[in-house]
Amino acid sequence: MKNRDIAEILEGWDYEPDRVSARWITGRDGLPKVQLRLDLGLFQMEAEGRPDGTTPRGYPSLLEYYKSLEKTISPGHPSLDLHEEACAELQQEAVQYYYRYLAFYALKYLEGVIRDTDHNLQILDLVARHAVDEELAWQFLQFFPYVRMMHARAVAEKESENHDYEKAIEAVRSAIQDIRAFWENYGDDEELVNDGDEEEILQELLHRLQRHKPRSEADRLREDLEKAVAAENYEKAAALRDQLRKLVETAHESVGDGQ
């Protein structure tokens, strides 16, 4: 009998319950794969397309299949209704992408995290529009804050790597607003709202980005202005206000000339 024991594959790669452990490998087809270490073994996933490498209904993913069906909806044609079986299939796909973006994040492959979290956000949006009842929809929507947080986290970290702190900060602020809006719509359960730490994670990231963001001349002037006002040094505050106004006007003129 052929030996199919995976112990040799796992040799030297111990499971650590307090961290996500992943690695890249090259498959027999010569293409990159990602492996995620679990307590009882590992997951091996394709780096592109569906993590399991399948093409359901001939499409790259179930999401793409249902998006194609959405395009056929028109007056006089049947609506797209997602019943329990369809939702179960979509949930299975979302879980596959979840495991892969966890692995990608551990490997700091941020583009992959952005792509896969976007995929799952689109699944949540699809189910919200077409699930036949609210209970089915909530099975997906309850994960929105977490997926949105992971997406923003990856975008912000990628932008900060490129030293574009403005875009990084905007990505985090936008996600915080989306999560707050979500709980305003769905947060009837106060305990459930308080249990979510996604906003806290994003707030910490926002503060970290703001600390690392290089200060502009306008930032410095605003800071000095606040200190002058607090110290009731109104003469200095007036001078700083004039400097800030001139700086802003010059910046606006530069933008206008560029157009």
PADREN-313342 format. One record per residue: residue in three letters; x, y, z of N, C-alpha, C in turn. Coordinates in Angstrom, 1 decimal, m for minus. Example, Ala and Ser with C-alpha at 12.3 -4.5 7.8 and 13.67 -1.06 7.14 Angstrom:
REM PADREN-313342
PT:Ala:13.2:m5.7:7.8:12.3:m4.5:7.8:13.2:m3.3:7.8
PT:Ser:12.8:m2.2:7.1:13.7:m1.1:7.1:12.9:0.0:7.9
END
This chain:
REM PADREN-313342
PT:Met:0.8:m1.2:0.0:0.0:0.0:0.0:0.9:1.2:0.0
PT:Lys:0.5:2.2:m0.8:1.3:3.5:m0.9:1.2:4.3:0.4
PT:Asn:2.3:4.7:0.9:2.3:5.5:2.1:1.8:6.9:1.8
PT:Arg:0.6:7.3:2.5:0.0:8.6:2.3:0.1:9.4:3.6
PT:Asp:0.9:9.0:4.5:1.0:9.7:5.8:1.6:11.1:5.6
PT:Ile:0.9:12.1:6.2:1.4:13.5:6.0:2.4:13.9:7.1
PT:Ala:2.8:13.0:7.9:3.7:13.3:9.0:5.0:13.9:8.5
PT:Glu:5.5:13.4:7.3:6.7:13.9:6.8:6.6:15.3:6.3
PT:Ile:5.4:15.7:5.7:5.1:17.0:5.3:5.1:18.0:6.4
PT:Leu:4.6:17.5:7.6:4.5:18.4:8.8:5.8:18.4:9.6
PT:Glu:6.7:17.6:9.3:7.9:17.5:10.1:8.6:18.8:10.3
PT:Gly:8.9:19.2:11.5:9.5:20.5:11.8:8.6:21.7:11.7
PT:Trp:7.3:21.5:11.5:6.3:22.5:11.4:5.2:22.3:12.5
PT:Asp:5.5:22.7:13.7:4.6:22.4:14.8:3.4:23.3:14.8
PT:Tyr:2.3:22.9:15.2:1.1:23.7:15.3:1.2:24.6:16.6
PT:Glu:1.0:25.9:16.4:1.0:26.9:17.5:m0.4:27.5:17.6
PT:Pro:m1.1:27.1:18.7:m2.5:27.6:18.8:m2.7:29.1:18.9
PT:Asp:m1.7:29.8:19.3:m1.8:31.2:19.5:m1.4:32.1:18.3
PT:Arg:m1.1:31.5:17.2:m0.8:32.2:16.0:m1.2:31.5:14.8
PT:Val:m1.4:32.3:13.7:m1.7:31.7:12.4:m0.4:31.4:11.7
PT:Ser:m0.2:30.1:11.3:1.0:29.7:10.7:0.7:29.2:9.3
PT:Ala:1.4:29.8:8.3:1.2:29.5:6.9:2.6:29.5:6.2
PT:Arg:2.6:28.9:5.0:3.8:28.9:4.2:3.4:28.8:2.7
PT:Trp:4.3:29.2:1.9:4.2:29.0:0.4:4.9:27.7:0.1
PT:Ile:4.3:27.0:m0.9:5.0:25.8:m1.5:4.7:25.9:m3.0
PT:Thr:5.5:25.1:m3.8:5.2:25.0:m5.2:4.6:23.6:m5.4
PT:Gly:3.4:23.6:m6.1:2.7:22.4:m6.4:3.4:21.6:m7.5
PT:Arg:2.9:20.4:m7.7:3.4:19.5:m8.8:3.1:20.1:m10.1
PT:Asp:2.2:21.0:m10.2:1.9:21.7:m11.5:2.8:22.9:m11.7
PT:Gly:3.7:23.1:m10.7:4.6:24.2:m10.9:4.1:25.6:m10.4
PT:Leu:2.8:25.6:m9.9:2.2:26.8:m9.5:2.3:27.0:m8.0
PT:Pro:2.3:28.2:m7.5:2.4:28.4:m6.0:1.1:28.0:m5.3
PT:Lys:1.3:27.4:m4.2:0.1:27.1:m3.3:0.4:27.6:m1.9
PT:Val:m0.6:27.8:m1.1:m0.4:28.2:0.2:m0.9:27.2:1.2
PT:Gln:m0.1:26.9:2.2:m0.5:25.9:3.2:m0.8:26.6:4.5
PT:Leu:m1.8:26.2:5.2:m2.2:26.7:6.5:m2.1:25.6:7.5
PT:Arg:m1.3:25.7:8.6:m1.1:24.7:9.6:m2.3:24.7:10.5
PT:Leu:m2.9:23.5:10.8:m4.0:23.3:11.7:m3.6:22.3:12.8
PT:Asp:m4.4:22.2:13.8:m4.0:21.3:14.9:m3.9:19.8:14.4
PT:Leu:m4.8:19.4:13.5:m4.8:18.0:13.0:m4.1:17.8:11.6
PT:Gly:m3.4:18.8:11.1:m2.8:18.7:9.8:m2.6:20.0:9.2
PT:Leu:m3.1:20.1:7.9:m3.0:21.4:7.2:m4.1:21.5:6.1
PT:Phe:m4.3:22.7:5.7:m5.0:23.0:4.5:m4.0:23.4:3.4
PT:Gln:m4.2:22.9:2.2:m3.5:23.4:1.1:m4.4:24.1:0.1
PT:Met:m4.1:25.3:m0.3:m5.0:26.1:m1.1:m4.3:26.6:m2.3
PT:Glu:m5.1:26.8:m3.4:m4.6:27.5:m4.6:m4.4:28.9:m4.3
PT:Ala:m3.4:29.5:m4.9:m3.1:31.0:m4.6:m4.0:31.9:m5.5
PT:Glu:m4.6:31.3:m6.5:m5.5:32.1:m7.4:m6.8:31.4:m7.6
PT:Gly:m7.8:32.1:m7.9:m9.1:31.5:m8.1:m9.7:31.0:m6.8
PT:Arg:m10.6:30.0:m6.9:m11.2:29.4:m5.7:m10.1:28.7:m4.9
PT:Pro:m10.0:28.8:m3.6:m9.0:28.1:m2.9:m8.9:26.6:m3.1
PT:Asp:m10.0:25.9:m3.5:m10.0:24.5:m3.7:m9.7:24.2:m5.2
PT:Gly:m9.6:25.2:m6.0:m9.2:25.0:m7.4:m10.3:24.5:m8.3
PT:Thr:m11.6:24.6:m7.8:m12.7:24.1:m8.6:m13.3:25.3:m9.3
PT:Thr:m14.2:25.0:m10.3:m14.9:26.0:m11.1:m16.4:25.7:m11.1
PT:Pro:m17.1:26.0:m10.0:m18.5:25.6:m9.8:m19.4:26.2:m11.0
PT:Arg:m20.2:25.4:m11.5:m21.1:25.7:m12.7:m20.3:26.3:m13.8
PT:Gly:m19.0:26.0:m13.9:m18.2:26.5:m15.0:m17.7:27.9:m14.8
PT:Tyr:m17.9:28.5:m13.6:m17.4:29.8:m13.2:m16.2:29.8:m12.3
PT:Pro:m15.4:30.9:m12.2:m14.3:30.9:m11.3:m14.7:30.7:m9.8
PT:Ser:m15.9:31.1:m9.5:m16.4:31.0:m8.1:m17.9:31.0:m8.2
PT:Leu:m18.6:30.6:m7.1:m20.0:30.7:m7.0:m20.5:32.1:m7.0
PT:Leu:m19.7:33.0:m6.4:m20.0:34.4:m6.5:m20.2:34.9:m7.9
PT:Glu:m19.2:34.5:m8.8:m19.3:34.9:m10.2:m20.5:34.3:m10.9
PT:Tyr:m20.8:33.1:m10.5:m22.0:32.4:m11.1:m23.3:33.2:m10.7
PT:Tyr:m23.4:33.5:m9.4:m24.6:34.3:m9.1:m24.7:35.7:m9.6
PT:Lys:m23.5:36.3:m9.7:m23.5:37.7:m10.3:m23.9:37.6:m11.7
PT:Ser:m23.6:36.5:m12.4:m24.0:36.4:m13.8:m25.6:36.2:m13.9
PT:Leu:m26.1:35.5:m12.9:m27.6:35.3:m12.8:m28.3:36.6:m12.6
PT:Glu:m27.6:37.5:m11.7:m28.2:38.8:m11.4:m28.5:39.6:m12.7
PT:Lys:m27.5:39.5:m13.6:m27.6:40.3:m14.8:m28.8:39.9:m15.7
PT:Thr:m29.4:38.6:m15.4:m30.5:38.2:m16.2:m31.8:38.6:m15.7
PT:Ile:m31.8:39.2:m14.4:m33.0:39.6:m13.8:m33.6:40.9:m14.5
PT:Ser:m34.8:40.8:m14.9:m35.5:42.0:m15.5:m37.0:41.8:m15.3
PT:Pro:m37.8:42.8:m15.6:m39.2:42.7:m15.5:m39.7:41.5:m16.3
PT:Gly:m40.5:40.7:m15.7:m41.1:39.5:m16.4:m40.2:38.3:m16.3
PT:His:m39.0:38.4:m15.7:m38.2:37.2:m15.5:m38.1:36.9:m14.0
PT:Pro:m37.9:35.7:m13.6:m37.9:35.3:m12.2:m36.8:36.0:m11.5
PT:Ser:m37.1:36.3:m10.2:m36.1:37.0:m9.4:m35.1:36.0:m8.9
PT:Leu:m33.9:36.5:m8.4:m32.9:35.6:m7.9:m33.2:35.4:m6.4
PT:Asp:m33.6:34.2:m6.0:m33.9:33.9:m4.6:m32.9:32.9:m4.1
PT:Leu:m32.2:33.3:m3.0:m31.2:32.4:m2.5:m31.8:31.6:m1.3
PT:His:m32.1:30.3:m1.5:m32.7:29.5:m0.4:m31.6:28.9:0.4
PT:Glu:m31.9:28.0:1.3:m31.0:27.5:2.3:m29.8:26.7:1.6
PT:Glu:m30.1:25.9:0.6:m29.1:25.2:m0.1:m28.1:26.1:m0.8
PT:Ala:m28.6:27.1:m1.5:m27.7:28.0:m2.2:m26.8:28.8:m1.1
PT:Cys:m27.4:29.2:0.0:m26.7:29.9:1.0:m25.6:29.0:1.6
PT:Ala:m25.9:27.7:1.8:m25.0:26.8:2.4:m23.7:26.7:1.5
PT:Glu:m24.0:26.6:0.2:m22.9:26.6:m0.8:m22.0:27.8:m0.8
PT:Leu:m22.7:29.0:m0.7:m22.0:30.2:m0.6:m21.2:30.4:0.7
PT:Gln:m21.8:29.9:1.7:m21.1:29.9:3.0:m19.8:29.1:3.0
PT:Gln:m19.9:27.9:2.4:m18.7:27.1:2.2:m17.7:27.8:1.4
PT:Glu:m18.1:28.5:0.4:m17.1:29.2:m0.4:m16.4:30.3:0.4
PT:Ala:m17.3:31.0:1.2:m16.8:32.2:2.0:m15.8:31.6:3.0
PT:Val:m16.0:30.5:3.6:m15.1:29.9:4.6:m13.8:29.6:3.9
PT:Gln:m13.8:29.1:2.7:m12.5:28.8:2.0:m11.7:30.1:1.8
PT:Tyr:m12.4:31.1:1.4:m11.7:32.4:1.2:m11.2:33.0:2.5
PT:Tyr:m12.0:32.7:3.6:m11.6:33.2:4.9:m10.3:32.5:5.4
PT:Tyr:m10.2:31.2:5.2:m8.9:30.5:5.6:m7.8:31.0:4.8
PT:Arg:m8.0:31.3:3.5:m6.9:31.7:2.6:m6.5:33.1:3.0
PT:Tyr:m7.4:34.0:3.3:m6.9:35.4:3.6:m6.3:35.4:5.0
PT:Leu:m6.6:34.5:5.9:m5.9:34.4:7.1:m4.5:34.0:6.8
PT:Ala:m4.3:33.0:6.0:m2.9:32.5:5.6:m2.2:33.7:4.9
PT:Phe:m2.8:34.3:4.0:m2.2:35.4:3.3:m1.7:36.5:4.2
PT:Tyr:m2.6:36.8:5.2:m2.2:37.9:6.2:m1.0:37.5:7.0
PT:Ala:m1.0:36.2:7.4:0.2:35.7:8.1:1.5:35.8:7.3
PT:Leu:1.3:35.6:6.0:2.5:35.7:5.1:2.7:37.1:4.6
PT:Lys:1.9:38.1:5.0:2.0:39.5:4.6:1.9:39.7:3.1
PT:Tyr:1.1:38.8:2.5:0.7:39.0:1.1:m0.6:39.8:1.1
PT:Leu:m0.4:41.1:1.2:m1.6:42.0:1.4:m2.5:42.1:0.2
PT:Glu:m2.0:42.0:m1.0:m2.8:42.0:m2.1:m3.8:40.9:m2.1
PT:Gly:m3.3:39.7:m1.7:m4.2:38.5:m1.6:m5.3:38.7:m0.6
PT:Val:m4.9:39.3:0.6:m5.9:39.6:1.6:m7.0:40.6:1.1
PT:Ile:m6.5:41.6:0.4:m7.5:42.6:m0.1:m8.4:41.9:m1.1
PT:Arg:m7.9:41.1:m2.0:m8.7:40.4:m3.0:m9.7:39.5:m2.4
PT:Asp:m9.3:38.7:m1.4:m10.1:37.7:m0.8:m11.2:38.2:0.1
PT:Thr:m10.8:39.3:0.9:m11.8:39.9:1.7:m12.9:40.6:0.9
PT:Asp:m12.4:41.2:m0.2:m13.4:41.9:m1.1:m14.3:40.8:m1.7
PT:His:m13.8:39.6:m2.0:m14.7:38.5:m2.5:m15.8:38.2:m1.5
PT:Asn:m15.4:38.1:m0.2:m16.3:37.7:0.8:m17.3:38.9:1.1
PT:Leu:m16.8:40.1:1.0:m17.7:41.2:1.2:m18.8:41.3:0.1
PT:Gln:m18.4:40.9:m1.1:m19.4:40.8:m2.2:m20.4:39.7:m2.0
PT:Ile:m19.9:38.6:m1.4:m20.9:37.5:m1.0:m21.9:38.0:0.0
PT:Leu:m21.4:38.7:1.0:m22.3:39.2:2.0:m23.4:40.1:1.4
PT:Asp:m22.9:41.0:0.5:m23.8:41.9:m0.2:m24.8:41.1:m1.1
PT:Leu:m24.4:40.1:m1.8:m25.2:39.3:m2.6:m26.3:38.7:m1.8
PT:Val:m25.9:38.0:m0.7:m26.9:37.4:0.2:m27.9:38.4:0.8
PT:Ala:m27.4:39.5:1.2:m28.2:40.5:1.8:m29.3:40.9:0.8
PT:Arg:m29.0:40.9:m0.4:m30.0:41.4:m1.5:m31.0:40.2:m1.8
PT:His:m30.5:39.0:m1.8:m31.3:37.9:m2.4:m31.7:36.8:m1.5
PT:Ala:m31.3:36.7:m0.2:m31.7:35.6:0.7:m33.2:35.7:0.9
PT:Val:m33.8:34.5:1.0:m35.3:34.5:1.0:m35.8:34.9:2.4
PT:Asp:m35.0:34.9:3.4:m35.4:35.4:4.7:m34.3:36.1:5.5
PT:Glu:m34.6:36.8:6.5:m33.6:37.6:7.3:m32.7:36.7:8.1
PT:Glu:m33.2:35.6:8.5:m32.4:34.7:9.3:m31.2:34.1:8.5
PT:Leu:m31.5:33.7:7.2:m30.5:33.2:6.3:m29.4:34.3:6.1
PT:Ala:m29.9:35.5:5.9:m29.1:36.7:5.6:m28.1:37.0:6.7
PT:Trp:m28.7:36.9:8.0:m27.9:37.2:9.2:m26.8:36.2:9.4
PT:Gln:m26.9:35.0:8.9:m25.9:34.0:9.1:m24.6:34.5:8.4
PT:Phe:m24.7:35.3:7.4:m23.6:35.9:6.6:m23.3:37.3:7.2
PT:Leu:m24.3:38.1:7.4:m24.1:39.5:7.7:m23.4:39.7:9.0
PT:Gln:m23.6:38.8:10.0:m23.0:38.9:11.3:m21.4:39.0:11.2
PT:Phe:m20.9:38.6:10.1:m19.4:38.6:9.9:m18.9:39.8:9.2
PT:Phe:m19.9:40.7:8.8:m19.4:41.9:8.1:m18.4:42.8:8.8
PT:Pro:m18.6:43.1:10.1:m17.6:43.9:10.8:m16.2:43.3:10.7
PT:Tyr:m16.1:42.0:10.9:m14.7:41.4:10.9:m14.1:41.4:9.5
PT:Val:m14.9:41.1:8.5:m14.3:41.0:7.1:m14.0:42.5:6.7
PT:Arg:m14.8:43.4:7.0:m14.6:44.8:6.6:m13.3:45.3:7.3
PT:Met:m13.1:44.9:8.6:m11.9:45.3:9.3:m10.7:44.7:8.7
PT:Met:m10.7:43.4:8.3:m9.5:42.8:7.7:m9.2:43.4:6.4
PT:His:m10.2:43.8:5.6:m10.0:44.4:4.3:m9.3:45.8:4.5
PT:Ala:m9.9:46.6:5.4:m9.3:47.9:5.6:m7.9:47.8:6.2
PT:Arg:m7.7:46.9:7.1:m6.3:46.6:7.7:m5.3:46.4:6.6
PT:Ala:m5.6:45.5:5.7:m4.7:45.1:4.6:m4.5:46.3:3.6
PT:Val:m5.5:47.0:3.3:m5.4:48.2:2.4:m4.5:49.2:3.1
PT:Ala:m4.7:49.5:4.4:m4.0:50.5:5.1:m2.5:50.1:5.2
PT:Glu:m2.3:48.9:5.5:m0.9:48.4:5.7:m0.1:48.5:4.3
PT:Lys:m0.8:48.1:3.3:m0.2:48.2:1.9:0.1:49.7:1.6
PT:Glu:m0.9:50.6:1.8:m0.6:52.0:1.5:0.5:52.6:2.3
PT:Ser:0.6:52.2:3.6:1.6:52.7:4.5:3.0:52.2:4.1
PT:Glu:3.0:51.0:3.5:4.3:50.5:3.0:4.8:51.3:1.8
PT:Asn:3.8:51.9:1.1:4.1:52.8:0.0:4.3:54.2:0.4
PT:His:4.2:54.4:1.8:4.4:55.8:2.4:3.2:56.7:2.0
PT:Asp:2.1:56.2:1.6:0.9:57.0:1.3:0.0:56.9:2.5
PT:Tyr:0.4:57.7:3.5:m0.4:57.6:4.8:m1.8:58.2:4.7
PT:Glu:m2.0:59.2:3.8:m3.3:59.8:3.6:m4.3:58.7:3.2
PT:Lys:m3.9:57.9:2.2:m4.8:56.8:1.7:m5.0:55.8:2.8
PT:Ala:m3.9:55.5:3.5:m4.0:54.5:4.6:m5.0:54.9:5.6
PT:Ile:m4.9:56.2:6.1:m5.8:56.7:7.1:m7.2:56.8:6.6
PT:Glu:m7.4:57.2:5.3:m8.8:57.2:4.8:m9.4:55.9:4.7
PT:Ala:m8.6:54.8:4.4:m9.2:53.5:4.3:m9.7:53.0:5.7
PT:Val:m8.9:53.3:6.7:m9.3:52.9:8.1:m10.5:53.7:8.6
PT:Arg:m10.5:55.0:8.3:m11.7:55.9:8.7:m13.0:55.4:8.0
PT:Ser:m12.9:55.1:6.7:m14.0:54.6:6.0:m14.6:53.3:6.5
PT:Ala:m13.7:52.4:6.9:m14.1:51.2:7.5:m14.8:51.4:8.8
PT:Ile:m14.2:52.2:9.7:m14.9:52.5:11.0:m16.3:53.1:10.8
PT:Gln:m16.5:54.0:9.8:m17.8:54.5:9.5:m18.7:53.4:9.0
PT:Asp:m18.2:52.5:8.2:m19.1:51.4:7.7:m19.5:50.5:8.8
PT:Ile:m18.6:50.2:9.7:m18.9:49.3:10.8:m19.9:49.9:11.8
PT:Arg:m19.7:51.2:12.0:m20.7:51.9:12.9:m22.1:51.9:12.2
PT:Ala:m22.1:52.2:10.9:m23.4:52.2:10.2:m24.0:50.8:10.3
PT:Phe:m23.2:49.8:10.1:m23.7:48.4:10.2:m24.4:48.2:11.6
PT:Trp:m23.8:48.6:12.7:m24.4:48.3:14.0:m25.6:49.2:14.2
PT:Glu:m25.6:50.4:13.6:m26.8:51.2:13.7:m28.0:50.5:13.0
PT:Asn:m27.8:49.8:12.0:m28.8:49.1:11.3:m29.2:47.7:11.9
PT:Tyr:m28.2:47.0:12.5:m28.4:45.7:12.9:m28.1:45.4:14.4
PT:Gly:m27.7:46.5:15.1:m27.2:46.3:16.5:m28.3:46.4:17.5
PT:Asp:m29.4:45.7:17.4:m30.4:45.7:18.4:m29.9:45.0:19.7
PT:Asp:m29.0:44.0:19.5:m28.4:43.3:20.7:m27.2:44.1:21.2
PT:Glu:m27.4:44.8:22.3:m26.3:45.7:22.8:m25.1:44.8:23.2
PT:Glu:m25.3:43.6:23.7:m24.2:42.8:24.1:m23.3:42.4:22.9
PT:Leu:m24.0:42.0:21.8:m23.3:41.6:20.6:m22.5:42.8:20.0
PT:Val:m23.0:44.0:20.1:m22.3:45.2:19.6:m21.1:45.4:20.4
PT:Asn:m21.2:45.3:21.8:m20.0:45.5:22.7:m19.0:44.5:22.5
PT:Asp:m19.4:43.3:22.2:m18.4:42.2:22.1:m17.5:42.3:20.9
PT:Gly:m17.9:43.1:19.8:m17.1:43.3:18.6:m15.9:44.2:18.9
PT:Asp:m14.7:43.7:18.6:m13.5:44.5:18.8:m12.9:45.0:17.5
PT:Glu:m13.7:44.9:16.4:m13.2:45.4:15.1:m12.9:46.8:15.1
PT:Glu:m13.8:47.7:15.7:m13.6:49.1:15.7:m12.4:49.4:16.5
PT:Glu:m12.2:48.7:17.6:m11.1:49.0:18.5:m9.7:48.7:17.8
PT:Ile:m9.7:47.6:17.0:m8.5:47.3:16.3:m8.2:48.4:15.3
PT:Leu:m9.2:48.8:14.6:m9.0:49.9:13.6:m8.7:51.2:14.2
PT:Gln:m9.2:51.5:15.4:m8.8:52.8:16.0:m7.4:52.7:16.4
PT:Glu:m6.9:51.6:16.9:m5.5:51.5:17.3:m4.6:51.6:16.0
PT:Leu:m5.0:51.0:14.9:m4.3:51.2:13.7:m4.3:52.6:13.2
PT:Leu:m5.4:53.3:13.3:m5.5:54.7:12.9:m4.5:55.5:13.7
PT:His:m4.5:55.3:15.0:m3.6:56.1:15.9:m2.1:55.9:15.5
PT:Arg:m1.8:54.6:15.2:m0.5:54.2:14.8:m0.1:54.9:13.5
PT:Leu:m1.0:54.9:12.5:m0.7:55.6:11.2:m0.5:57.1:11.4
PT:Gln:m1.4:57.7:12.2:m1.3:59.1:12.5:0.0:59.5:13.1
PT:Arg:0.5:58.6:14.0:1.8:58.9:14.6:3.0:58.8:13.7
PT:His:2.9:57.9:12.7:4.0:57.6:11.7:3.9:58.6:10.5
PT:Lys:2.7:59.2:10.3:2.6:60.0:9.2:3.4:61.3:9.3
PT:Pro:4.3:61.6:8.3:5.1:62.8:8.4:4.3:64.0:8.5
PT:Arg:4.6:64.9:9.4:3.8:66.1:9.6:4.1:67.1:8.4
PT:Ser:3.0:67.6:7.8:3.2:68.7:6.8:3.3:70.0:7.5
PT:Glu:3.7:71.0:6.7:3.8:72.4:7.2:2.4:72.8:7.8
PT:Ala:1.3:72.5:7.1:0.0:72.8:7.6:m0.3:72.2:8.9
PT:Asp:0.1:70.9:9.1:m0.1:70.2:10.3:0.6:70.9:11.5
PT:Arg:1.9:71.3:11.2:2.7:72.0:12.2:2.0:73.3:12.6
PT:Leu:1.6:74.0:11.6:0.9:75.3:11.9:m0.4:75.1:12.8
PT:Arg:m1.2:74.1:12.4:m2.4:73.9:13.2:m2.1:73.5:14.6
PT:Glu:m1.1:72.7:14.8:m0.6:72.3:16.1:m0.2:73.5:16.9
PT:Asp:0.7:74.3:16.3:1.1:75.5:17.0:0.0:76.5:17.3
PT:Leu:m1.0:76.6:16.4:m2.1:77.4:16.6:m2.9:77.0:17.8
PT:Glu:m3.2:75.7:17.9:m3.9:75.1:19.1:m3.2:75.5:20.4
PT:Lys:m1.9:75.3:20.4:m1.1:75.6:21.6:m1.2:77.1:21.9
PT:Ala:m1.1:78.0:20.9:m1.2:79.4:21.2:m2.5:79.8:21.7
PT:Val:m3.6:79.2:21.2:m4.9:79.5:21.7:m5.1:79.0:23.1
PT:Ala:m4.6:77.8:23.4:m4.7:77.2:24.7:m3.9:78.1:25.7
PT:Ala:m2.8:78.7:25.3:m2.0:79.6:26.2:m2.5:81.0:26.2
PT:Glu:m3.6:81.3:25.5:m4.2:82.6:25.4:m3.2:83.6:24.8
PT:Asn:m2.3:83.1:23.9:m1.4:84.0:23.2:m2.0:84.4:21.9
PT:Tyr:m3.0:85.3:22.0:m3.8:85.6:20.8:m3.1:86.3:19.7
PT:Glu:m2.1:87.1:20.0:m1.3:87.7:19.0:m0.6:86.7:18.1
PT:Lys:0.0:85.7:18.8:0.7:84.7:18.1:m0.3:83.8:17.3
PT:Ala:m1.4:83.6:17.9:m2.4:82.8:17.2:m2.9:83.4:16.0
PT:Ala:m3.1:84.8:16.0:m3.5:85.5:14.8:m2.5:85.4:13.7
PT:Ala:m1.2:85.5:14.1:m0.1:85.4:13.1:m0.1:84.0:12.5
PT:Leu:m0.3:83.0:13.3:m0.3:81.6:12.8:m1.5:81.3:11.9
PT:Arg:m2.6:81.9:12.3:m3.8:81.8:11.5:m3.6:82.4:10.1
PT:Asp:m2.9:83.5:10.0:m2.6:84.1:8.7:m1.7:83.3:7.9
PT:Gln:m0.7:82.7:8.5:0.3:81.8:7.8:m0.4:80.6:7.3
PT:Leu:m1.3:80.0:8.1:m2.1:78.8:7.7:m3.0:79.2:6.5
PT:Arg:m3.7:80.3:6.6:m4.6:80.7:5.5:m3.8:80.9:4.2
PT:Lys:m2.6:81.6:4.2:m1.8:81.8:3.0:m1.3:80.5:2.4
PT:Leu:m1.0:79.5:3.4:m0.5:78.2:2.9:m1.6:77.5:2.2
PT:Val:m2.8:77.5:2.7:m3.9:76.8:2.1:m4.3:77.4:0.8
PT:Glu:m4.3:78.8:0.7:m4.6:79.5:m0.5:m3.6:79.2:m1.6
PT:Thr:m2.3:79.1:m1.2:m1.2:78.7:m2.2:m1.4:77.3:m2.7
PT:Ala:m1.8:76.4:m1.8:m2.0:75.0:m2.2:m3.2:74.9:m3.2
PT:His:m4.3:75.7:m3.0:m5.4:75.7:m3.9:m5.1:76.3:m5.2
PT:Glu:m4.2:77.3:m5.2:m3.8:77.9:m6.5:m3.0:77.0:m7.3
PT:Ser:m2.1:76.2:m6.6:m1.3:75.2:m7.3:m2.1:74.1:m7.9
PT:Val:m3.1:73.7:m7.2:m4.0:72.7:m7.7:m4.7:73.2:m9.0
PT:Gly:m5.2:74.4:m8.9:m5.9:75.0:m10.0:m5.0:75.2:m11.2
PT:Asp:m3.7:75.6:m11.0:m2.8:75.7:m12.1:m2.5:74.3:m12.8
PT:Gly:m2.5:73.3:m11.9:m2.3:71.9:m12.5:m3.4:71.4:m13.4
PT:Gln:m4.6:72.0:m13.2:m5.7:71.5:m14.0:m5.6:72.2:m15.4
END
